[in-house]
Amino acid sequence: MFGKSSKSVPITVAHGDGIGPEIMAATLKILEAGGAKLEIEEIAIGMSVYDKGVKNGIEDSSWESLRRTRVFLKAPITTPQGGGFKSLNVTIRKSLSLYANVRPCVSYAPYVETNHPNMDMVIIRENEEDLYGGIEYRESQEVMASIKLISRPGTERIVRYAFEYARANGRKKLTCMSKDNIMKLSDGLFHKIFDEIGKEYPDIKQDHMIIDIGTAKVASSPHMFDMIVLPNLYGDILSDVAAEVTGSVGLGGSSNIGVDFAMFEAVHGSAPDIAGKGIANPSGLLLGAIMMLVHIGQGDAATNIHNAWLKTIEDGIHTGDVFRTKTSKEKVGTDGFCKAVIERLGQKPERMKAVDYSAAKSGGMDMPPLKAYKDDKIDRVGVDIGMNWGNTVEKLVEKIMPCVTDNLELSMISNRGTKVWPDGNPETFCSDNWRLRFKGKDGSTVRTSQVIALIDRLNKADMNFTNAIMLNKFNGVPGFTVAQGE
């Protein structure tokens, strides 16, 4: 069994929910047989903790273990349905600042059936920001809002990590994907920083694709890609698409890397429908564990185990999720697959390319510091105020205009992002939540006291406003977008 020794590395292990305990048991057996030197601390997370009333699925004592070991091998967990429960995966990633999610997506043809036998890509997903900030509001009877946050330092960290990973792993091309033709500020920043940082890596080919056509190309022509870097939500979706295109999402391992902490897991979920049947494929978690061994500097053990796993796949020893009569030789369960991998330790695949992690160093890559930027000159030119209103835009304007004084003017009203006043189209469908844009007359600067006084006048007029967002120019460039049709 694993134990404490001078060469052992402490890690935290969670057995998870559903098939988690089964695939973790198999993974740990293979790690031990393969020569991994680990000192394991076990913690409970997931449903057993949620059931105690802990809304984020992890207890304080478990955080103490993670802070001690700084390395987490986690089996899949289940998040309860319904309001009030937070995703444990997102909580851990954000709390420990695990900003980079790394997902290799490789085809194992002809041994695992796939339409794309030459697929070998790595997806680098930003892990902390975007819509996964979970900042949402109900703004009216009819409208819900979710805030998308993209920051300069957060984007720089993930983009630079992707370029450094490409260099360290012999990758030749990095593709950025975003939707900056629509979200010109948030996704626009992601694309802009990719281009800025990319100038420091002339040895790596670079391009950009809009996320919708990019996802279609990954599904139809994955051989076009070597590495992809992208924001959080797109990365979550695209990495699952890519994993499935390889032949099975069950073969996907994943690492979550931060400055001081790292978490390793399978791409797939807890699959409660097959829990306890002994048929789950441990490959995703095992490949995540191999990434962990590389991270902690145990490259020899990682090489031994990964090559044994490749040889097992090559020999046609497959679990039911990837078993096909044309490509497989023997159908096994979780324990049978575990035994087959252990029997092949010390062997290498004969047709697939063998791996070699012998140069791995503890702690992973050394990342350059963030760039220093000069602060932009900020000028406040207006304010957007959200307003609930159940009547027509004409009646809204009639009600609002007496409040528009103090050198302010109402410049635009939009509904669900589309301009409806002035000169709006009568065909535009409107909900009960409106955005009113107020600016200083003749482009004058808008003071905080003017905004406060405007809100006070609206309140006295019995107008139900929901939020106020300042409109600023940064070095003369608007830090806000126009409405559709404006």
C-alpha positions as CSV (number, residue, x, y, z in Angstrom):
1,M,0.0,0.0,0.0
2,F,1.0,3.6,-0.4
3,G,2.8,5.0,2.6
4,K,5.0,7.6,4.0
5,S,8.6,7.6,2.8
6,S,11.3,10.1,2.0
7,K,10.3,10.1,-1.7
8,S,6.5,10.0,-1.2
9,V,4.5,13.0,-2.3
10,P,1.4,13.9,-0.2
11,I,-1.8,14.1,-2.2
12,T,-5.5,14.5,-1.3
13,V,-7.9,11.8,-2.7
14,A,-11.7,11.9,-2.9
15,H,-13.6,8.8,-4.0
16,G,-16.6,10.8,-5.1
17,D,-20.1,9.6,-6.0
18,G,-21.8,7.2,-8.4
19,I,-19.0,5.2,-10.1
20,G,-16.4,7.3,-8.4
21,P,-15.4,4.8,-5.6
22,E,-15.0,2.0,-8.2
23,I,-12.8,3.8,-10.7
24,M,-10.8,5.5,-7.9
25,A,-10.1,2.0,-6.3
26,A,-8.9,0.7,-9.7
27,T,-6.8,3.8,-10.4
28,L,-5.0,3.7,-7.0
29,K,-4.2,0.0,-7.5
30,I,-2.6,0.8,-10.9
31,L,-0.7,3.8,-9.5
32,E,0.7,1.7,-6.7
33,A,1.7,-1.2,-9.0
34,G,3.2,1.3,-11.4
35,G,5.7,2.7,-8.9
36,A,4.0,5.9,-7.9
37,K,5.3,7.2,-4.6
38,L,2.3,8.8,-2.8
39,E,1.2,9.6,0.7
40,I,-2.6,9.7,0.5
41,E,-5.0,11.8,2.6
42,E,-8.6,10.8,2.0
43,I,-11.5,13.3,2.2
44,A,-15.2,13.0,1.7
45,I,-16.9,15.3,-0.8
46,G,-20.1,15.3,-2.8
47,M,-23.5,13.8,-1.9
48,S,-22.5,12.6,1.6
49,V,-21.5,16.2,2.5
50,Y,-24.4,17.9,0.7
51,D,-26.7,15.6,2.7
52,K,-25.3,17.1,5.9
53,G,-26.5,20.5,4.8
54,V,-23.2,21.8,3.5
55,K,-24.3,23.7,0.4
56,N,-21.0,23.6,-1.5
57,G,-20.3,19.9,-0.9
58,I,-17.0,20.2,1.0
59,E,-16.3,20.5,4.7
60,D,-13.7,22.8,6.3
61,S,-11.5,19.9,7.3
62,S,-11.2,18.9,3.7
63,W,-9.9,22.4,2.8
64,E,-7.3,21.9,5.4
65,S,-6.1,18.7,3.7
66,L,-6.0,20.5,0.3
67,R,-3.9,23.3,1.7
68,R,-1.4,20.8,3.1
69,T,-1.0,18.7,0.0
70,R,-1.7,21.2,-2.8
71,V,-2.5,18.2,-5.1
72,F,-6.0,16.8,-5.4
73,L,-7.0,13.5,-7.2
74,K,-10.8,13.7,-7.4
75,A,-13.3,11.1,-8.6
76,P,-16.6,12.4,-10.2
77,I,-19.2,13.8,-7.8
78,T,-22.9,14.5,-8.1
79,T,-24.4,17.9,-7.5
80,P,-28.0,17.8,-6.1
81,Q,-30.7,19.2,-8.4
82,G,-32.5,22.3,-7.3
83,G,-31.7,25.7,-6.0
84,G,-29.2,26.5,-3.2
85,F,-26.5,23.9,-4.1
86,K,-23.3,25.1,-5.6
87,S,-21.2,23.1,-8.1
88,L,-18.4,21.6,-6.1
89,N,-16.1,21.4,-9.2
90,V,-16.6,25.2,-9.8
91,T,-16.1,26.0,-6.1
92,I,-12.8,24.1,-5.9
93,R,-11.5,25.5,-9.2
94,K,-12.3,29.1,-8.2
95,S,-11.4,28.9,-4.5
96,L,-7.9,27.4,-5.2
97,S,-7.4,29.6,-8.3
98,L,-7.1,26.6,-10.7
99,Y,-7.1,28.9,-13.7
100,A,-6.1,26.4,-16.4
101,N,-8.1,23.4,-17.4
102,V,-6.0,21.1,-19.6
103,R,-7.8,18.4,-21.6
104,P,-5.9,16.2,-24.1
105,C,-8.2,14.7,-26.7
106,V,-6.6,11.8,-28.5
107,S,-8.0,9.1,-30.9
108,Y,-6.9,5.6,-30.3
109,A,-7.7,4.2,-33.7
110,P,-8.1,1.5,-34.8
111,Y,-8.5,0.1,-31.3
112,V,-11.2,2.5,-30.2
113,E,-13.8,3.1,-32.9
114,T,-13.8,6.7,-34.2
115,N,-14.5,8.6,-37.4
116,H,-11.3,10.7,-36.9
117,P,-8.3,8.4,-36.4
118,N,-5.7,11.2,-36.7
119,M,-7.1,13.4,-33.8
120,D,-4.5,14.6,-31.3
121,M,-5.3,17.9,-29.7
122,V,-5.1,19.7,-26.4
123,I,-7.8,22.1,-25.2
124,I,-6.8,24.8,-22.7
125,R,-9.8,26.2,-21.0
126,E,-9.9,29.3,-18.8
127,N,-11.3,28.0,-15.5
128,E,-12.3,30.9,-13.3
129,E,-14.2,33.6,-15.1
130,D,-16.8,34.1,-17.8
131,L,-20.4,33.1,-17.1
132,Y,-19.1,30.6,-14.6
133,G,-18.7,33.4,-12.1
134,G,-22.4,32.5,-11.5
135,I,-23.4,36.1,-11.0
136,E,-27.1,36.1,-11.9
137,Y,-30.2,38.2,-11.1
138,R,-33.9,38.1,-11.6
139,E,-34.5,41.6,-12.8
140,S,-38.3,41.5,-13.3
141,Q,-41.2,39.2,-13.6
142,E,-40.0,38.1,-17.1
143,V,-36.3,38.6,-17.3
144,M,-33.3,36.8,-15.8
145,A,-29.7,38.2,-16.3
146,S,-26.3,36.5,-16.1
147,I,-23.1,38.6,-16.0
148,K,-20.2,37.5,-18.2
149,L,-16.8,38.6,-16.8
150,I,-13.6,38.5,-18.7
151,S,-10.5,40.2,-17.1
152,R,-7.2,41.2,-18.6
153,P,-5.0,39.4,-16.0
154,G,-7.3,36.3,-16.1
155,T,-7.0,36.1,-19.8
156,E,-3.3,36.8,-19.9
157,R,-2.7,33.9,-17.5
158,I,-4.6,31.4,-19.5
159,V,-3.2,32.5,-22.9
160,R,0.4,32.6,-21.7
161,Y,-0.1,29.2,-20.1
162,A,-1.3,27.8,-23.4
163,F,1.7,29.1,-25.3
164,E,4.1,27.9,-22.6
165,Y,2.4,24.5,-22.6
166,A,2.8,24.4,-26.4
167,R,6.5,25.0,-26.2
168,A,7.0,22.6,-23.3
169,N,5.2,19.8,-25.1
170,G,6.4,20.2,-28.7
171,R,3.1,21.5,-30.0
172,K,3.3,23.6,-33.2
173,K,0.0,25.5,-33.5
174,L,-2.4,27.3,-31.1
175,T,-5.9,28.4,-32.1
176,C,-7.9,30.9,-30.1
177,M,-11.7,30.7,-30.2
178,S,-14.2,33.4,-29.1
179,K,-17.4,35.1,-30.2
180,D,-15.9,38.6,-30.5
181,N,-18.0,39.4,-33.6
182,I,-21.0,39.7,-31.1
183,M,-19.4,40.2,-27.6
184,K,-17.0,42.8,-28.8
185,L,-15.8,43.9,-25.3
186,S,-15.6,40.7,-23.3
187,D,-14.7,38.2,-26.0
188,G,-12.9,41.0,-27.8
189,L,-10.5,41.4,-24.9
190,F,-9.8,37.6,-25.0
191,H,-8.9,37.8,-28.7
192,K,-6.9,41.0,-28.3
193,I,-4.7,39.6,-25.5
194,F,-4.2,36.4,-27.5
195,D,-2.8,38.5,-30.3
196,E,-0.7,40.6,-27.9
197,I,0.9,37.6,-26.1
198,G,1.3,35.6,-29.3
199,K,3.9,38.1,-30.6
200,E,6.2,36.8,-27.9
201,Y,5.9,33.2,-29.4
202,P,6.9,33.5,-33.1
203,D,7.9,29.8,-33.1
204,I,4.2,28.7,-32.6
205,K,1.7,29.1,-35.4
206,Q,-1.4,31.1,-34.3
207,D,-4.9,31.7,-35.6
208,H,-8.4,32.7,-34.4
209,M,-11.8,31.2,-35.1
210,I,-15.3,32.2,-34.2
211,I,-16.5,29.6,-31.7
212,D,-19.5,28.4,-33.6
213,I,-17.7,27.4,-36.8
214,G,-14.7,26.4,-34.7
215,T,-16.8,23.8,-32.8
216,A,-18.2,22.6,-36.1
217,K,-14.7,22.1,-37.4
218,V,-13.6,20.2,-34.3
219,A,-16.6,17.9,-34.7
220,S,-16.0,17.3,-38.5
221,S,-12.2,17.9,-39.0
222,P,-10.4,17.7,-35.7
223,H,-7.1,16.9,-37.5
224,M,-7.0,20.7,-38.3
225,F,-6.2,21.5,-34.7
226,D,-3.1,21.0,-32.5
227,M,-4.0,23.1,-29.4
228,I,-7.0,25.4,-28.7
229,V,-7.3,28.1,-26.0
230,L,-10.7,29.6,-25.1
231,P,-12.9,31.1,-22.4
232,N,-14.6,29.1,-19.7
233,L,-18.1,28.2,-21.1
234,Y,-16.9,27.6,-24.7
235,G,-14.1,25.5,-23.3
236,D,-16.4,23.4,-21.2
237,I,-18.7,22.6,-24.2
238,L,-15.9,22.2,-26.8
239,S,-13.8,19.9,-24.7
240,D,-16.8,17.5,-24.2
241,V,-17.5,17.6,-27.9
242,A,-13.8,16.8,-28.6
243,A,-13.7,14.0,-26.1
244,E,-16.7,12.4,-27.6
245,V,-15.3,12.7,-31.1
246,T,-12.2,10.7,-30.0
247,G,-14.5,7.7,-29.6
248,S,-15.6,8.0,-26.0
249,V,-15.8,10.7,-23.4
250,G,-14.9,8.0,-20.9
251,L,-11.3,8.1,-22.1
252,G,-10.8,11.8,-21.2
253,G,-8.5,12.9,-18.4
254,S,-8.3,16.4,-17.1
255,S,-6.0,18.6,-15.1
256,N,-6.8,21.9,-13.4
257,I,-3.6,23.9,-12.7
258,G,-3.0,27.0,-10.6
259,V,0.0,28.7,-9.2
260,D,0.0,26.8,-5.9
261,F,-2.5,24.0,-6.3
262,A,-3.5,21.4,-8.9
263,M,-6.5,19.1,-9.3
264,F,-6.8,16.0,-11.5
265,E,-9.9,14.2,-12.6
266,A,-11.9,12.5,-15.3
267,V,-13.8,14.5,-17.9
268,H,-17.0,12.5,-17.4
269,G,-19.5,12.7,-14.6
270,S,-20.5,10.3,-11.8
271,A,-22.8,8.1,-14.0
272,P,-25.1,6.9,-11.2
273,D,-27.1,4.7,-13.6
274,I,-24.2,2.2,-13.8
275,A,-22.8,2.7,-10.2
276,G,-22.1,-0.5,-8.3
277,K,-22.3,-2.8,-11.5
278,G,-18.6,-3.2,-11.8
279,I,-18.6,-2.1,-15.5
280,A,-17.3,1.5,-15.3
281,N,-14.2,2.5,-17.3
282,P,-11.5,3.8,-15.0
283,S,-9.5,5.2,-18.0
284,G,-10.5,8.9,-17.7
285,L,-9.5,9.1,-14.0
286,L,-6.4,7.0,-14.6
287,L,-5.3,9.4,-17.4
288,G,-5.9,12.3,-15.1
289,A,-3.8,10.6,-12.5
290,I,-1.0,10.2,-15.0
291,M,-1.1,13.9,-15.6
292,M,-0.8,14.3,-11.8
293,L,2.3,12.1,-11.7
294,V,3.9,14.3,-14.4
295,H,3.0,17.4,-12.4
296,I,4.6,16.1,-9.2
297,G,7.8,15.1,-11.0
298,Q,7.2,11.3,-11.0
299,G,7.7,11.0,-14.8
300,D,9.1,7.5,-14.7
301,A,5.9,6.1,-13.0
302,A,3.7,8.2,-15.4
303,T,5.6,6.7,-18.4
304,N,5.3,3.2,-17.1
305,I,1.6,3.4,-16.4
306,H,0.6,5.3,-19.5
307,N,2.4,2.9,-21.8
308,A,0.8,-0.1,-20.0
309,W,-2.6,1.5,-20.5
310,L,-1.9,2.1,-24.2
311,K,-0.8,-1.5,-24.6
312,T,-4.0,-2.7,-22.9
313,I,-6.1,-0.6,-25.4
314,E,-3.9,-1.9,-28.3
315,D,-4.5,-5.5,-27.1
316,G,-8.2,-5.0,-27.4
317,I,-8.9,-5.3,-23.7
318,H,-11.9,-2.9,-23.4
319,T,-14.7,-2.0,-21.1
320,G,-18.2,-2.0,-22.4
321,D,-18.4,1.7,-23.2
322,V,-15.8,1.3,-26.0
323,F,-16.1,-2.4,-26.8
324,R,-16.9,-3.0,-30.4
325,T,-16.9,-6.4,-32.1
326,K,-14.7,-5.1,-35.0
327,T,-12.0,-3.5,-32.9
328,S,-12.1,-5.2,-29.5
329,K,-11.0,-8.7,-28.4
330,E,-12.1,-9.0,-24.8
331,K,-14.9,-7.3,-22.8
332,V,-14.0,-6.6,-19.2
333,G,-15.4,-4.8,-16.2
334,T,-13.6,-2.3,-14.0
335,D,-11.6,-4.8,-12.1
336,G,-10.7,-6.8,-15.2
337,F,-9.4,-3.7,-16.9
338,C,-7.4,-2.7,-13.9
339,K,-5.8,-6.2,-13.8
340,A,-5.0,-6.0,-17.5
341,V,-3.2,-2.7,-17.1
342,I,-1.2,-4.0,-14.2
343,E,-0.2,-7.1,-16.1
344,R,1.3,-4.9,-18.9
345,L,3.4,-2.7,-16.7
346,G,6.9,-2.5,-18.2
347,Q,5.5,-3.0,-21.7
348,K,5.1,-0.5,-24.5
349,P,2.5,-0.3,-27.3
350,E,3.7,-1.8,-30.6
351,R,1.6,0.2,-33.1
352,M,0.6,3.3,-31.1
353,K,3.3,5.9,-30.1
354,A,4.8,5.2,-26.7
355,V,5.1,8.1,-24.3
356,D,8.1,9.3,-22.3
357,Y,7.7,11.7,-19.3
358,S,11.1,11.1,-17.9
359,A,12.0,14.8,-18.1
360,A,9.0,15.8,-15.9
361,K,9.9,18.2,-13.1
362,S,7.9,18.7,-9.9
363,G,5.5,21.7,-10.0
364,G,5.0,21.8,-13.7
365,M,6.0,24.8,-15.9
366,D,7.6,28.0,-14.7
367,M,5.3,30.8,-15.7
368,P,6.5,34.3,-16.5
369,P,5.0,37.1,-14.4
370,L,2.0,39.1,-15.6
371,K,2.7,42.1,-17.7
372,A,2.5,45.6,-16.3
373,Y,0.0,47.9,-17.9
374,K,-0.5,51.7,-17.5
375,D,-3.8,52.8,-16.2
376,D,-6.2,54.3,-18.8
377,K,-7.6,57.7,-18.3
378,I,-11.3,57.3,-17.3
379,D,-14.0,59.7,-18.2
380,R,-17.6,59.0,-17.1
381,V,-20.0,60.0,-19.9
382,G,-23.3,58.5,-18.7
383,V,-25.2,55.8,-16.9
384,D,-27.4,52.9,-17.9
385,I,-30.4,52.3,-15.6
386,G,-32.4,49.1,-15.6
387,M,-36.2,49.7,-15.3
388,N,-39.2,47.5,-14.8
389,W,-42.2,48.7,-16.8
390,G,-45.2,46.8,-17.9
391,N,-46.5,49.3,-20.4
392,T,-45.4,50.7,-23.8
393,V,-42.1,52.5,-24.5
394,E,-44.1,55.6,-25.3
395,K,-45.7,55.7,-21.9
396,L,-42.3,55.0,-20.3
397,V,-40.7,58.0,-22.0
398,E,-43.7,60.1,-21.0
399,K,-43.1,59.1,-17.4
400,I,-39.4,59.4,-17.4
401,M,-38.8,62.8,-19.1
402,P,-39.8,65.0,-16.2
403,C,-36.9,63.3,-14.2
404,V,-34.3,64.1,-16.9
405,T,-32.8,67.4,-15.7
406,D,-29.4,68.5,-14.2
407,N,-27.6,68.6,-17.6
408,L,-28.5,65.0,-18.4
409,E,-30.4,63.7,-21.5
410,L,-32.1,60.4,-22.3
411,S,-30.2,59.1,-25.3
412,M,-31.6,55.6,-25.8
413,I,-33.9,52.9,-24.5
414,S,-33.4,49.3,-25.3
415,N,-35.2,46.1,-24.5
416,R,-33.3,42.7,-24.4
417,G,-30.4,44.5,-26.1
418,T,-32.3,46.0,-29.0
419,K,-33.0,49.8,-29.4
420,V,-36.7,50.6,-29.1
421,W,-36.4,54.4,-28.6
422,P,-35.9,56.8,-30.3
423,D,-37.0,55.5,-33.8
424,G,-37.4,51.9,-32.7
425,N,-39.2,49.4,-34.9
426,P,-42.8,48.7,-33.7
427,E,-42.4,45.0,-34.6
428,T,-39.7,44.5,-31.9
429,F,-41.0,42.2,-29.1
430,C,-40.4,43.7,-25.6
431,S,-40.3,42.2,-22.2
432,D,-41.0,44.1,-18.9
433,N,-37.4,45.0,-18.3
434,W,-35.9,48.1,-20.1
435,R,-32.4,49.7,-20.2
436,L,-32.4,53.5,-20.2
437,R,-29.2,55.2,-21.3
438,F,-28.6,58.7,-19.9
439,K,-25.6,60.8,-21.0
440,G,-24.3,64.3,-20.2
441,K,-25.5,67.0,-22.6
442,D,-23.1,67.8,-25.4
443,G,-20.8,65.0,-24.2
444,S,-20.1,66.6,-20.8
445,T,-18.7,64.5,-18.0
446,V,-21.3,62.9,-15.7
447,R,-20.7,63.2,-12.0
448,T,-21.6,60.6,-9.4
449,S,-23.8,63.2,-7.7
450,Q,-25.8,63.6,-10.9
451,V,-26.5,59.9,-11.1
452,I,-27.6,59.7,-7.4
453,A,-29.9,62.7,-7.9
454,L,-31.4,61.1,-11.1
455,I,-32.1,57.9,-9.3
456,D,-33.7,59.9,-6.4
457,R,-36.0,61.7,-8.9
458,L,-36.9,58.3,-10.5
459,N,-37.7,56.9,-7.1
460,K,-39.9,59.9,-6.2
461,A,-41.7,59.4,-9.5
462,D,-42.5,55.8,-8.4
463,M,-40.3,54.2,-11.1
464,N,-39.1,50.7,-10.3
465,F,-35.4,50.7,-11.3
466,T,-33.3,47.5,-10.9
467,N,-29.7,48.5,-11.4
468,A,-27.4,51.3,-12.5
469,I,-24.1,50.8,-14.5
470,M,-21.8,53.7,-15.1
471,L,-20.7,54.4,-18.7
472,N,-17.0,55.3,-19.0
473,K,-14.6,56.0,-21.7
474,F,-11.0,54.7,-21.3
475,N,-8.5,56.8,-23.1
476,G,-11.4,58.1,-25.1
477,V,-12.6,54.7,-26.2
478,P,-16.1,53.8,-25.0
479,G,-16.1,51.0,-22.4
480,F,-19.7,50.0,-23.3
481,T,-21.5,48.8,-26.4
482,V,-24.3,50.2,-28.4
483,A,-27.7,48.5,-28.6
484,Q,-28.7,46.5,-31.6
485,G,-30.1,49.0,-34.1
486,E,-28.5,52.0,-32.4
